[in-house]
Amino acid sequence: MQPMQPGPGPMMMPQQPAMMAPPVFAPQPMQALPQATGVAVQIEVETPSGKATAFLHYGPEWASSSAAMKQLIGALQMAGFPVKAWTPKGQRGGGW
């Protein structure tokens, strides 16, 4: 048996950079939308001391589709409830 001779040894391959883990605060992909527990519609009522905001809460059946939500909001408006809606303010947009 021959003694082992020092030599170049096995060829070393450069290591691949480690995969970076996503930040902890990154949202996780959703498999399905969570079940809605209801719909809250914001109304704004003028009182002697100023405007008061209230939320009327309705069951999850009103969250089943956008058509159902529009129907609920339309019915509240027809009944005279002052439903608060977002409207753009000027060219900068935004605002309530």
N, C-alpha and C positions, 0 to 999 in steps of 0.2 A: 504494500500500500504506500502510495506516495504522500508526503506531507502536503498540506494545502499551502499554496503559494498566495501571498497577498497580491491582489490585482485590482482592476478597476471595479470589481463587484457588479452587482445587478444595476442596470440603468434605472435611475430614479425619474419618474414621470412628474411633471409639475402638478401640484395639487389644484383641484378645481376650487374656485372661491366658494365659500360656504353660502348656502341659500339663506337669505335674510328672512327672518320670520316677519309676518305683517305686524304693524304696530298693534298694541293691545286695544286701542280705541277704534280700530277699523271695524266697520259694521260687518257682521257675519251674513252671508247670503241666506235669504229666506227661502224655505222650501215651499211654503204656502202662506197666504195672508192670514193673520190671526182673525179669529171670529170676533166681529163687532159686538159690543154689549149694548149699543144704543146710539142714538144721534142726539147731539145737543145743538139747539138752535139759539143763537144769541139775539136778544131783543134789547132795544134801548128805549127807555121811557122817560119822558120829561116830568120832573117833579118840582114842587115849589123851591127845593134847595138845589136843583140842577138835574143833570141827566143821571139816570140810574141804569145799570146794565144788569140783565138777568139772563139765565140760560134755561130754556125749557128742554127737558130730557124726554125722549121718546124711545120706544123699544127697538130691538135689533132688526125687526122686519123693515123698518124705514131705511136701514143701511144696506139692504139687499142689492140695490142698484142706484145709479145716479138718477134714473127716472123716478124711483120711489122718493129719493131725497127732494128732488125738484117738486114733486107732487105735495109733499109735506110742507115745504117752504111756501109754495103757491097757496095752499089751503090756509096757512097762518096769515099770509098777507091779505087774502080775501076776507078773512075774519076780522081784519083790522089790527092785527098785531104788528108793531113797528119792528120788523125783522131788520137787523143790522147787516148791511152788505158792504163789501169792499168796493171802493171806487177810486180810480187813479186820480191823483192830484197834480195837475200840470204835466209838464214834459218829463219831470224826474220820476214820475210813477210813484207807487206806494201810497200809503195812507189809509186811514179808516174814516 
